[in-house]
Structures are given as structure tokens and as C-alpha cells.
Amino acid sequence: MGGKRQVRVAMHLRRVDVDGPDGEPVTLSYPGMLLTGYEDDRKVCERWIPLGGEPSVPDDERLIEALHAAMRWQNHAEECS
């Protein structure tokens, strides 16, 4: 495809339902950033990056890499990941 591309960035709370220690269901949530790629106004990919309260250097590097890849994809320089 070679259509118009854009990347939308939004804060996103990921939720997961699990069984708690007493067997009752518990919902866990974790904040993150959702990068969504659109081509010709059609969603073609998503990537969720966790954002903890105390980010580490590896967390920062992962976020920078994801943003860099998203911008390169928007400019048709690489595949959506």
C-alpha cells in the first residue's frame, strides 16, 4: 500500500482479568501508550508500550524506539510493527 498514513498516539489503560488468590476474579490494569497506524483512514496496526510510574532507562529506550519506528512507518520508510 502507498496511501496516506498517520500515527495516533494515546494514553491507554490495559486491563487483564485473572483469578485472585482466593479464586475470585480480579482485574489488573497498567498504564501505557497506544500507537495506532492508519493508512487511508483504515487501522492497519497497533503497538502498546507500558509506561510505569518509575520508568527505567530500558523503558525509555523502548518508548523512543517505538516512536521512531512509528514515524518512519508514517513516512513509508518501514513496515508497520
HTML snippet that shows the backbone in 3Dmol.js (N, CA, C, O; Angstrom):
<script src="https://3Dmol.org/build/3Dmol-min.js"></script>
<div id="view" style="width:600px;height:400px;position:relative"></div>
<script>
const pdb = `
ATOM      1  N   MET A   1       0.836  -1.182   0.000  1.00  0.00           N
ATOM      2  CA  MET A   1       0.000   0.000   0.000  1.00  0.00           C
ATOM      3  C   MET A   1       0.879   1.243   0.000  1.00  0.00           C
ATOM      4  O   MET A   1       1.989   1.234   0.533  1.00  0.00           O
ATOM      5  N   GLY A   2       0.383   2.284  -0.589  1.00  0.00           N
ATOM      6  CA  GLY A   2       1.137   3.526  -0.615  1.00  0.00           C
ATOM      7  C   GLY A   2       0.256   4.715  -0.317  1.00  0.00           C
ATOM      8  O   GLY A   2       0.523   5.816  -0.800  1.00  0.00           O
ATOM      9  N   GLY A   3      -0.790   4.521   0.471  1.00  0.00           N
ATOM     10  CA  GLY A   3      -1.747   5.582   0.763  1.00  0.00           C
ATOM     11  C   GLY A   3      -1.267   6.544   1.832  1.00  0.00           C
ATOM     12  O   GLY A   3      -0.131   6.476   2.300  1.00  0.00           O
ATOM     13  N   LYS A   4      -2.165   7.440   2.203  1.00  0.00           N
ATOM     14  CA  LYS A   4      -1.886   8.421   3.250  1.00  0.00           C
ATOM     15  C   LYS A   4      -1.814   7.702   4.594  1.00  0.00           C
ATOM     16  O   LYS A   4      -2.730   6.971   4.973  1.00  0.00           O
ATOM     17  N   ARG A   5      -0.721   7.921   5.300  1.00  0.00           N
ATOM     18  CA  ARG A   5      -0.514   7.268   6.587  1.00  0.00           C
ATOM     19  C   ARG A   5      -0.483   8.291   7.707  1.00  0.00           C
ATOM     20  O   ARG A   5      -0.019   9.418   7.535  1.00  0.00           O
ATOM     21  N   GLN A   6      -0.988   7.873   8.858  1.00  0.00           N
ATOM     22  CA  GLN A   6      -0.868   8.696  10.052  1.00  0.00           C
ATOM     23  C   GLN A   6      -0.770   7.787  11.267  1.00  0.00           C
ATOM     24  O   GLN A   6      -1.252   6.654  11.259  1.00  0.00           O
ATOM     25  N   VAL A   7      -0.137   8.309  12.307  1.00  0.00           N
ATOM     26  CA  VAL A   7       0.012   7.578  13.559  1.00  0.00           C
ATOM     27  C   VAL A   7      -0.697   8.379  14.641  1.00  0.00           C
ATOM     28  O   VAL A   7      -0.476   9.581  14.791  1.00  0.00           O
ATOM     29  N   ARG A   8      -1.538   7.704  15.379  1.00  0.00           N
ATOM     30  CA  ARG A   8      -2.217   8.335  16.511  1.00  0.00           C
ATOM     31  C   ARG A   8      -1.607   7.787  17.791  1.00  0.00           C
ATOM     32  O   ARG A   8      -1.380   6.585  17.931  1.00  0.00           O
ATOM     33  N   VAL A   9      -1.348   8.698  18.718  1.00  0.00           N
ATOM     34  CA  VAL A   9      -0.733   8.353  19.996  1.00  0.00           C
ATOM     35  C   VAL A   9      -1.731   8.691  21.095  1.00  0.00           C
ATOM     36  O   VAL A   9      -2.252   9.806  21.141  1.00  0.00           O
ATOM     37  N   ALA A  10      -2.000   7.735  21.979  1.00  0.00           N
ATOM     38  CA  ALA A  10      -2.958   7.974  23.060  1.00  0.00           C
ATOM     39  C   ALA A  10      -2.532   7.213  24.307  1.00  0.00           C
ATOM     40  O   ALA A  10      -1.960   6.127  24.222  1.00  0.00           O
ATOM     41  N   MET A  11      -2.817   7.800  25.464  1.00  0.00           N
ATOM     42  CA  MET A  11      -2.632   7.069  26.712  1.00  0.00           C
ATOM     43  C   MET A  11      -3.714   5.993  26.755  1.00  0.00           C
ATOM     44  O   MET A  11      -4.849   6.219  26.335  1.00  0.00           O
ATOM     45  N   HIS A  12      -3.346   4.822  27.268  1.00  0.00           N
ATOM     46  CA  HIS A  12      -4.275   3.697  27.248  1.00  0.00           C
ATOM     47  C   HIS A  12      -4.040   2.849  28.487  1.00  0.00           C
ATOM     48  O   HIS A  12      -2.897   2.547  28.830  1.00  0.00           O
ATOM     49  N   LEU A  13      -5.109   2.468  29.151  1.00  0.00           N
ATOM     50  CA  LEU A  13      -5.016   1.606  30.320  1.00  0.00           C
ATOM     51  C   LEU A  13      -5.360   0.185  29.890  1.00  0.00           C
ATOM     52  O   LEU A  13      -6.500  -0.102  29.524  1.00  0.00           O
ATOM     53  N   ARG A  14      -4.383  -0.687  29.934  1.00  0.00           N
ATOM     54  CA  ARG A  14      -4.605  -2.085  29.551  1.00  0.00           C
ATOM     55  C   ARG A  14      -5.140  -2.832  30.770  1.00  0.00           C
ATOM     56  O   ARG A  14      -4.604  -2.707  31.871  1.00  0.00           O
ATOM     57  N   ARG A  15      -6.192  -3.603  30.564  1.00  0.00           N
ATOM     58  CA  ARG A  15      -6.813  -4.362  31.655  1.00  0.00           C
ATOM     59  C   ARG A  15      -6.759  -5.857  31.348  1.00  0.00           C
ATOM     60  O   ARG A  15      -6.942  -6.291  30.211  1.00  0.00           O
ATOM     61  N   VAL A  16      -6.500  -6.623  32.404  1.00  0.00           N
ATOM     62  CA  VAL A  16      -6.442  -8.076  32.279  1.00  0.00           C
ATOM     63  C   VAL A  16      -7.222  -8.675  33.444  1.00  0.00           C
ATOM     64  O   VAL A  16      -7.004  -8.293  34.593  1.00  0.00           O
ATOM     65  N   ASP A  17      -8.119  -9.600  33.164  1.00  0.00           N
ATOM     66  CA  ASP A  17      -8.863 -10.303  34.210  1.00  0.00           C
ATOM     67  C   ASP A  17      -8.142 -11.600  34.551  1.00  0.00           C
ATOM     68  O   ASP A  17      -7.808 -12.392  33.670  1.00  0.00           O
ATOM     69  N   VAL A  18      -7.906 -11.804  35.853  1.00  0.00           N
ATOM     70  CA  VAL A  18      -7.232 -13.011  36.333  1.00  0.00           C
ATOM     71  C   VAL A  18      -7.962 -13.511  37.577  1.00  0.00           C
ATOM     72  O   VAL A  18      -8.789 -12.802  38.152  1.00  0.00           O
ATOM     73  N   ASP A  19      -7.649 -14.724  37.981  1.00  0.00           N
ATOM     74  CA  ASP A  19      -8.173 -15.247  39.237  1.00  0.00           C
ATOM     75  C   ASP A  19      -7.279 -14.765  40.369  1.00  0.00           C
ATOM     76  O   ASP A  19      -6.056 -14.888  40.300  1.00  0.00           O
ATOM     77  N   GLY A  20      -7.896 -14.215  41.414  1.00  0.00           N
ATOM     78  CA  GLY A  20      -7.153 -13.760  42.580  1.00  0.00           C
ATOM     79  C   GLY A  20      -6.749 -14.932  43.452  1.00  0.00           C
ATOM     80  O   GLY A  20      -7.099 -16.074  43.154  1.00  0.00           O
ATOM     81  N   PRO A  21      -6.006 -14.665  44.542  1.00  0.00           N
ATOM     82  CA  PRO A  21      -5.529 -15.738  45.416  1.00  0.00           C
ATOM     83  C   PRO A  21      -6.670 -16.534  46.060  1.00  0.00           C
ATOM     84  O   PRO A  21      -6.500 -17.699  46.417  1.00  0.00           O
ATOM     85  N   ASP A  22      -7.835 -15.888  46.203  1.00  0.00           N
ATOM     86  CA  ASP A  22      -8.983 -16.576  46.797  1.00  0.00           C
ATOM     87  C   ASP A  22      -9.888 -17.209  45.740  1.00  0.00           C
ATOM     88  O   ASP A  22     -10.963 -17.716  46.061  1.00  0.00           O
ATOM     89  N   GLY A  23      -9.450 -17.178  44.473  1.00  0.00           N
ATOM     90  CA  GLY A  23     -10.228 -17.762  43.391  1.00  0.00           C
ATOM     91  C   GLY A  23     -11.234 -16.812  42.765  1.00  0.00           C
ATOM     92  O   GLY A  23     -11.825 -17.121  41.731  1.00  0.00           O
ATOM     93  N   GLU A  24     -11.429 -15.663  43.384  1.00  0.00           N
ATOM     94  CA  GLU A  24     -12.349 -14.666  42.840  1.00  0.00           C
ATOM     95  C   GLU A  24     -11.667 -13.899  41.709  1.00  0.00           C
ATOM     96  O   GLU A  24     -10.456 -13.684  41.758  1.00  0.00           O
ATOM     97  N   PRO A  25     -12.429 -13.480  40.687  1.00  0.00           N
ATOM     98  CA  PRO A  25     -11.825 -12.721  39.586  1.00  0.00           C
ATOM     99  C   PRO A  25     -11.332 -11.351  40.049  1.00  0.00           C
ATOM    100  O   PRO A  25     -11.978 -10.674  40.849  1.00  0.00           O
ATOM    101  N   VAL A  26     -10.186 -10.969  39.530  1.00  0.00           N
ATOM    102  CA  VAL A  26      -9.567  -9.677  39.828  1.00  0.00           C
ATOM    103  C   VAL A  26      -9.176  -9.040  38.502  1.00  0.00           C
ATOM    104  O   VAL A  26      -8.687  -9.721  37.601  1.00  0.00           O
ATOM    105  N   THR A  27      -9.392  -7.739  38.384  1.00  0.00           N
ATOM    106  CA  THR A  27      -8.967  -7.019  37.185  1.00  0.00           C
ATOM    107  C   THR A  27      -7.707  -6.235  37.510  1.00  0.00           C
ATOM    108  O   THR A  27      -7.702  -5.397  38.412  1.00  0.00           O
ATOM    109  N   LEU A  28      -6.646  -6.508  36.774  1.00  0.00           N
ATOM    110  CA  LEU A  28      -5.394  -5.772  36.913  1.00  0.00           C
ATOM    111  C   LEU A  28      -5.317  -4.770  35.774  1.00  0.00           C
ATOM    112  O   LEU A  28      -5.770  -5.050  34.665  1.00  0.00           O
ATOM    113  N   SER A  29      -4.746  -3.610  36.044  1.00  0.00           N
ATOM    114  CA  SER A  29      -4.603  -2.618  34.976  1.00  0.00           C
ATOM    115  C   SER A  29      -3.213  -2.014  35.022  1.00  0.00           C
ATOM    116  O   SER A  29      -2.578  -1.954  36.075  1.00  0.00           O
ATOM    117  N   TYR A  30      -2.750  -1.564  33.856  1.00  0.00           N
ATOM    118  CA  TYR A  30      -1.417  -0.999  33.735  1.00  0.00           C
ATOM    119  C   TYR A  30      -1.459   0.100  32.690  1.00  0.00           C
ATOM    120  O   TYR A  30      -1.965  -0.108  31.587  1.00  0.00           O
ATOM    121  N   PRO A  31      -0.921   1.289  33.033  1.00  0.00           N
ATOM    122  CA  PRO A  31      -0.950   2.389  32.063  1.00  0.00           C
ATOM    123  C   PRO A  31       0.079   2.188  30.957  1.00  0.00           C
ATOM    124  O   PRO A  31       1.132   1.582  31.158  1.00  0.00           O
ATOM    125  N   GLY A  32      -0.255   2.706  29.800  1.00  0.00           N
ATOM    126  CA  GLY A  32       0.662   2.625  28.679  1.00  0.00           C
ATOM    127  C   GLY A  32       0.304   3.618  27.598  1.00  0.00           C
ATOM    128  O   GLY A  32      -0.625   4.414  27.737  1.00  0.00           O
ATOM    129  N   MET A  33       1.059   3.555  26.522  1.00  0.00           N
ATOM    130  CA  MET A  33       0.838   4.411  25.367  1.00  0.00           C
ATOM    131  C   MET A  33       0.476   3.510  24.193  1.00  0.00           C
ATOM    132  O   MET A  33       1.169   2.532  23.915  1.00  0.00           O
ATOM    133  N   LEU A  34      -0.609   3.843  23.510  1.00  0.00           N
ATOM    134  CA  LEU A  34      -1.060   3.069  22.365  1.00  0.00           C
ATOM    135  C   LEU A  34      -0.731   3.834  21.091  1.00  0.00           C
ATOM    136  O   LEU A  34      -1.207   4.951  20.888  1.00  0.00           O
ATOM    137  N   LEU A  35       0.090   3.224  20.232  1.00  0.00           N
ATOM    138  CA  LEU A  35       0.435   3.796  18.930  1.00  0.00           C
ATOM    139  C   LEU A  35      -0.385   3.041  17.890  1.00  0.00           C
ATOM    140  O   LEU A  35      -0.248   1.826  17.751  1.00  0.00           O
ATOM    141  N   THR A  36      -1.232   3.756  17.161  1.00  0.00           N
ATOM    142  CA  THR A  36      -2.103   3.132  16.170  1.00  0.00           C
ATOM    143  C   THR A  36      -1.790   3.700  14.798  1.00  0.00           C
ATOM    144  O   THR A  36      -1.835   4.914  14.597  1.00  0.00           O
ATOM    145  N   GLY A  37      -1.474   2.822  13.856  1.00  0.00           N
ATOM    146  CA  GLY A  37      -1.173   3.237  12.485  1.00  0.00           C
ATOM    147  C   GLY A  37      -2.400   3.123  11.604  1.00  0.00           C
ATOM    148  O   GLY A  37      -3.080   2.097  11.600  1.00  0.00           O
ATOM    149  N   TYR A  38      -2.683   4.189  10.853  1.00  0.00           N
ATOM    150  CA  TYR A  38      -3.804   4.224   9.907  1.00  0.00           C
ATOM    151  C   TYR A  38      -3.261   4.484   8.515  1.00  0.00           C
ATOM    152  O   TYR A  38      -2.365   5.307   8.325  1.00  0.00           O
ATOM    153  N   GLU A  39      -3.812   3.778   7.551  1.00  0.00           N
ATOM    154  CA  GLU A  39      -3.485   4.030   6.152  1.00  0.00           C
ATOM    155  C   GLU A  39      -4.795   4.235   5.407  1.00  0.00           C
ATOM    156  O   GLU A  39      -5.669   3.369   5.404  1.00  0.00           O
ATOM    157  N   ASP A  40      -4.914   5.408   4.769  1.00  0.00           N
ATOM    158  CA  ASP A  40      -6.165   5.792   4.106  1.00  0.00           C
ATOM    159  C   ASP A  40      -7.352   5.645   5.063  1.00  0.00           C
ATOM    160  O   ASP A  40      -8.397   5.105   4.700  1.00  0.00           O
ATOM    161  N   ASP A  41      -7.168   6.139   6.298  1.00  0.00           N
ATOM    162  CA  ASP A  41      -8.200   6.145   7.348  1.00  0.00           C
ATOM    163  C   ASP A  41      -8.636   4.755   7.809  1.00  0.00           C
ATOM    164  O   ASP A  41      -9.693   4.614   8.426  1.00  0.00           O
ATOM    165  N   ARG A  42      -7.841   3.738   7.520  1.00  0.00           N
ATOM    166  CA  ARG A  42      -8.141   2.371   7.950  1.00  0.00           C
ATOM    167  C   ARG A  42      -7.048   1.910   8.906  1.00  0.00           C
ATOM    168  O   ARG A  42      -5.864   1.991   8.580  1.00  0.00           O
ATOM    169  N   LYS A  43      -7.441   1.423  10.097  1.00  0.00           N
ATOM    170  CA  LYS A  43      -6.451   0.958  11.071  1.00  0.00           C
ATOM    171  C   LYS A  43      -5.740  -0.269  10.527  1.00  0.00           C
ATOM    172  O   LYS A  43      -6.380  -1.242  10.128  1.00  0.00           O
ATOM    173  N   VAL A  44      -4.396  -0.216  10.513  1.00  0.00           N
ATOM    174  CA  VAL A  44      -3.624  -1.344   9.997  1.00  0.00           C
ATOM    175  C   VAL A  44      -2.693  -1.961  11.036  1.00  0.00           C
ATOM    176  O   VAL A  44      -2.233  -3.088  10.851  1.00  0.00           O
ATOM    177  N   CYS A  45      -2.404  -1.249  12.126  1.00  0.00           N
ATOM    178  CA  CYS A  45      -1.554  -1.839  13.154  1.00  0.00           C
ATOM    179  C   CYS A  45      -1.682  -1.071  14.462  1.00  0.00           C
ATOM    180  O   CYS A  45      -2.108   0.084  14.492  1.00  0.00           O
ATOM    181  N   GLU A  46      -1.299  -1.749  15.543  1.00  0.00           N
ATOM    182  CA  GLU A  46      -1.284  -1.153  16.876  1.00  0.00           C
ATOM    183  C   GLU A  46      -0.071  -1.662  17.624  1.00  0.00           C
ATOM    184  O   GLU A  46       0.390  -2.785  17.421  1.00  0.00           O
ATOM    185  N   ARG A  47       0.431  -0.801  18.497  1.00  0.00           N
ATOM    186  CA  ARG A  47       1.508  -1.222  19.390  1.00  0.00           C
ATOM    187  C   ARG A  47       1.280  -0.541  20.727  1.00  0.00           C
ATOM    188  O   ARG A  47       1.104   0.676  20.789  1.00  0.00           O
ATOM    189  N   TRP A  48       1.282  -1.327  21.798  1.00  0.00           N
ATOM    190  CA  TRP A  48       1.087  -0.800  23.139  1.00  0.00           C
ATOM    191  C   TRP A  48       2.426  -0.828  23.867  1.00  0.00           C
ATOM    192  O   TRP A  48       3.105  -1.855  23.896  1.00  0.00           O
ATOM    193  N   ILE A  49       2.802   0.312  24.455  1.00  0.00           N
ATOM    194  CA  ILE A  49       4.069   0.428  25.178  1.00  0.00           C
ATOM    195  C   ILE A  49       3.746   0.713  26.640  1.00  0.00           C
ATOM    196  O   ILE A  49       3.070   1.704  26.919  1.00  0.00           O
ATOM    197  N   PRO A  50       4.203  -0.115  27.595  1.00  0.00           N
ATOM    198  CA  PRO A  50       3.914   0.149  29.003  1.00  0.00           C
ATOM    199  C   PRO A  50       4.620   1.409  29.494  1.00  0.00           C
ATOM    200  O   PRO A  50       5.747   1.702  29.093  1.00  0.00           O
ATOM    201  N   LEU A  51       3.940   2.149  30.369  1.00  0.00           N
ATOM    202  CA  LEU A  51       4.514   3.349  30.982  1.00  0.00           C
ATOM    203  C   LEU A  51       4.310   3.255  32.483  1.00  0.00           C
ATOM    204  O   LEU A  51       3.243   3.603  32.990  1.00  0.00           O
ATOM    205  N   GLY A  52       5.307   2.794  33.185  1.00  0.00           N
ATOM    206  CA  GLY A  52       5.200   2.660  34.630  1.00  0.00           C
ATOM    207  C   GLY A  52       5.414   3.986  35.343  1.00  0.00           C
ATOM    208  O   GLY A  52       5.835   4.971  34.737  1.00  0.00           O
ATOM    209  N   GLY A  53       5.123   3.998  36.629  1.00  0.00           N
ATOM    210  CA  GLY A  53       5.288   5.195  37.439  1.00  0.00           C
ATOM    211  C   GLY A  53       6.737   5.597  37.630  1.00  0.00           C
ATOM    212  O   GLY A  53       7.038   6.775  37.818  1.00  0.00           O
ATOM    213  N   GLU A  54       7.629   4.631  37.582  1.00  0.00           N
ATOM    214  CA  GLU A  54       9.061   4.893  37.730  1.00  0.00           C
ATOM    215  C   GLU A  54       9.798   4.249  36.559  1.00  0.00           C
ATOM    216  O   GLU A  54      10.398   3.185  36.715  1.00  0.00           O
ATOM    217  N   PRO A  55       9.756   4.887  35.379  1.00  0.00           N
ATOM    218  CA  PRO A  55      10.368   4.276  34.196  1.00  0.00           C
ATOM    219  C   PRO A  55      11.887   4.147  34.334  1.00  0.00           C
ATOM    220  O   PRO A  55      12.554   5.001  34.919  1.00  0.00           O
ATOM    221  N   SER A  56      12.400   3.069  33.784  1.00  0.00           N
ATOM    222  CA  SER A  56      13.839   2.826  33.773  1.00  0.00           C
ATOM    223  C   SER A  56      14.412   3.297  32.435  1.00  0.00           C
ATOM    224  O   SER A  56      13.668   3.665  31.526  1.00  0.00           O
ATOM    225  N   VAL A  57      15.715   3.279  32.330  1.00  0.00           N
ATOM    226  CA  VAL A  57      16.367   3.622  31.065  1.00  0.00           C
ATOM    227  C   VAL A  57      15.918   2.661  29.956  1.00  0.00           C
ATOM    228  O   VAL A  57      15.626   3.121  28.852  1.00  0.00           O
ATOM    229  N   PRO A  58      15.849   1.337  30.204  1.00  0.00           N
ATOM    230  CA  PRO A  58      15.334   0.447  29.151  1.00  0.00           C
ATOM    231  C   PRO A  58      13.889   0.786  28.746  1.00  0.00           C
ATOM    232  O   PRO A  58      13.537   0.672  27.572  1.00  0.00           O
ATOM    233  N   ASP A  59      13.049   1.204  29.713  1.00  0.00           N
ATOM    234  CA  ASP A  59      11.680   1.627  29.378  1.00  0.00           C
ATOM    235  C   ASP A  59      11.714   2.818  28.432  1.00  0.00           C
ATOM    236  O   ASP A  59      10.995   2.849  27.434  1.00  0.00           O
ATOM    237  N   ASP A  60      12.550   3.795  28.749  1.00  0.00           N
ATOM    238  CA  ASP A  60      12.674   4.986  27.902  1.00  0.00           C
ATOM    239  C   ASP A  60      13.172   4.620  26.507  1.00  0.00           C
ATOM    240  O   ASP A  60      12.667   5.136  25.510  1.00  0.00           O
ATOM    241  N   GLU A  61      14.153   3.737  26.437  1.00  0.00           N
ATOM    242  CA  GLU A  61      14.693   3.321  25.143  1.00  0.00           C
ATOM    243  C   GLU A  61      13.631   2.606  24.303  1.00  0.00           C
ATOM    244  O   GLU A  61      13.549   2.817  23.093  1.00  0.00           O
ATOM    245  N   ARG A  62      12.818   1.760  24.947  1.00  0.00           N
ATOM    246  CA  ARG A  62      11.746   1.054  24.242  1.00  0.00           C
ATOM    247  C   ARG A  62      10.734   2.053  23.677  1.00  0.00           C
ATOM    248  O   ARG A  62      10.278   1.901  22.544  1.00  0.00           O
ATOM    249  N   LEU A  63      10.384   3.070  24.462  1.00  0.00           N
ATOM    250  CA  LEU A  63       9.437   4.084  24.003  1.00  0.00           C
ATOM    251  C   LEU A  63      10.012   4.891  22.842  1.00  0.00           C
ATOM    252  O   LEU A  63       9.318   5.137  21.855  1.00  0.00           O
ATOM    253  N   ILE A  64      11.263   5.299  22.952  1.00  0.00           N
ATOM    254  CA  ILE A  64      11.908   6.057  21.872  1.00  0.00           C
ATOM    255  C   ILE A  64      11.949   5.227  20.593  1.00  0.00           C
ATOM    256  O   ILE A  64      11.668   5.740  19.510  1.00  0.00           O
ATOM    257  N   GLU A  65      12.297   3.947  20.714  1.00  0.00           N
ATOM    258  CA  GLU A  65      12.361   3.065  19.536  1.00  0.00           C
ATOM    259  C   GLU A  65      10.988   2.929  18.888  1.00  0.00           C
ATOM    260  O   GLU A  65      10.871   2.959  17.663  1.00  0.00           O
ATOM    261  N   ALA A  66       9.942   2.780  19.714  1.00  0.00           N
ATOM    262  CA  ALA A  66       8.587   2.624  19.176  1.00  0.00           C
ATOM    263  C   ALA A  66       8.120   3.894  18.472  1.00  0.00           C
ATOM    264  O   ALA A  66       7.518   3.820  17.401  1.00  0.00           O
ATOM    265  N   LEU A  67       8.388   5.049  19.059  1.00  0.00           N
ATOM    266  CA  LEU A  67       8.007   6.313  18.423  1.00  0.00           C
ATOM    267  C   LEU A  67       8.778   6.525  17.123  1.00  0.00           C
ATOM    268  O   LEU A  67       8.210   6.976  16.129  1.00  0.00           O
ATOM    269  N   HIS A  68      10.056   6.202  17.130  1.00  0.00           N
ATOM    270  CA  HIS A  68      10.886   6.332  15.931  1.00  0.00           C
ATOM    271  C   HIS A  68      10.353   5.433  14.814  1.00  0.00           C
ATOM    272  O   HIS A  68      10.223   5.869  13.670  1.00  0.00           O
ATOM    273  N   ALA A  69      10.045   4.173  15.151  1.00  0.00           N
ATOM    274  CA  ALA A  69       9.516   3.243  14.147  1.00  0.00           C
ATOM    275  C   ALA A  69       8.174   3.733  13.608  1.00  0.00           C
ATOM    276  O   ALA A  69       7.907   3.611  12.413  1.00  0.00           O
ATOM    277  N   ALA A  70       7.329   4.284  14.477  1.00  0.00           N
ATOM    278  CA  ALA A  70       6.022   4.785  14.039  1.00  0.00           C
ATOM    279  C   ALA A  70       6.177   5.952  13.069  1.00  0.00           C
ATOM    280  O   ALA A  70       5.457   6.033  12.074  1.00  0.00           O
ATOM    281  N   MET A  71       7.103   6.846  13.351  1.00  0.00           N
ATOM    282  CA  MET A  71       7.310   7.989  12.460  1.00  0.00           C
ATOM    283  C   MET A  71       7.911   7.546  11.126  1.00  0.00           C
ATOM    284  O   MET A  71       7.563   8.087  10.077  1.00  0.00           O
ATOM    285  N   ARG A  72       8.813   6.562  11.167  1.00  0.00           N
ATOM    286  CA  ARG A  72       9.374   6.043   9.919  1.00  0.00           C
ATOM    287  C   ARG A  72       8.288   5.356   9.093  1.00  0.00           C
ATOM    288  O   ARG A  72       8.256   5.505   7.872  1.00  0.00           O
ATOM    289  N   TRP A  73       7.396   4.604   9.748  1.00  0.00           N
ATOM    290  CA  TRP A  73       6.294   3.958   9.032  1.00  0.00           C
ATOM    291  C   TRP A  73       5.394   5.015   8.391  1.00  0.00           C
ATOM    292  O   TRP A  73       4.976   4.866   7.243  1.00  0.00           O
ATOM    293  N   GLN A  74       5.100   6.078   9.132  1.00  0.00           N
ATOM    294  CA  GLN A  74       4.237   7.140   8.608  1.00  0.00           C
ATOM    295  C   GLN A  74       4.815   7.741   7.335  1.00  0.00           C
ATOM    296  O   GLN A  74       4.069   8.159   6.449  1.00  0.00           O
ATOM    297  N   ASN A  75       6.133   7.787   7.239  1.00  0.00           N
ATOM    298  CA  ASN A  75       6.804   8.348   6.067  1.00  0.00           C
ATOM    299  C   ASN A  75       7.204   7.277   5.056  1.00  0.00           C
ATOM    300  O   ASN A  75       8.076   7.507   4.218  1.00  0.00           O
ATOM    301  N   HIS A  76       6.565   6.100   5.133  1.00  0.00           N
ATOM    302  CA  HIS A  76       6.770   4.998   4.174  1.00  0.00           C
ATOM    303  C   HIS A  76       8.204   4.459   4.179  1.00  0.00           C
ATOM    304  O   HIS A  76       8.678   3.950   3.163  1.00  0.00           O
ATOM    305  N   ALA A  77       8.895   4.568   5.319  1.00  0.00           N
ATOM    306  CA  ALA A  77      10.278   4.112   5.373  1.00  0.00           C
ATOM    307  C   ALA A  77      10.421   2.705   5.963  1.00  0.00           C
ATOM    308  O   ALA A  77      11.499   2.118   5.875  1.00  0.00           O
ATOM    309  N   GLU A  78       9.373   2.158   6.555  1.00  0.00           N
ATOM    310  CA  GLU A  78       9.457   0.792   7.077  1.00  0.00           C
ATOM    311  C   GLU A  78       8.063   0.213   7.250  1.00  0.00           C
ATOM    312  O   GLU A  78       7.060   0.918   7.139  1.00  0.00           O
ATOM    313  N   GLU A  79       8.020  -1.096   7.525  1.00  0.00           N
ATOM    314  CA  GLU A  79       6.747  -1.798   7.687  1.00  0.00           C
ATOM    315  C   GLU A  79       6.140  -1.492   9.048  1.00  0.00           C
ATOM    316  O   GLU A  79       6.841  -1.118   9.988  1.00  0.00           O
ATOM    317  N   CYS A  80       4.850  -1.654   9.137  1.00  0.00           N
ATOM    318  CA  CYS A  80       4.123  -1.438  10.382  1.00  0.00           C
ATOM    319  C   CYS A  80       4.446  -2.564  11.360  1.00  0.00           C
ATOM    320  O   CYS A  80       4.389  -3.741  11.004  1.00  0.00           O
ATOM    321  N   SER A  81       4.782  -2.195  12.585  1.00  0.00           N
ATOM    322  CA  SER A  81       5.071  -3.233  13.589  1.00  0.00           C
ATOM    323  C   SER A  81       4.428  -2.897  14.902  1.00  0.00           C
ATOM    324  O   SER A  81       4.560  -3.653  15.865  1.00  0.00           O
TER     325      SER A  81
END
`;
const viewer = $3Dmol.createViewer("view");
viewer.addModel(pdb, "pdb");
viewer.setStyle({}, {cartoon: {color: "spectrum"}});
viewer.zoomTo();
viewer.render();
</script>
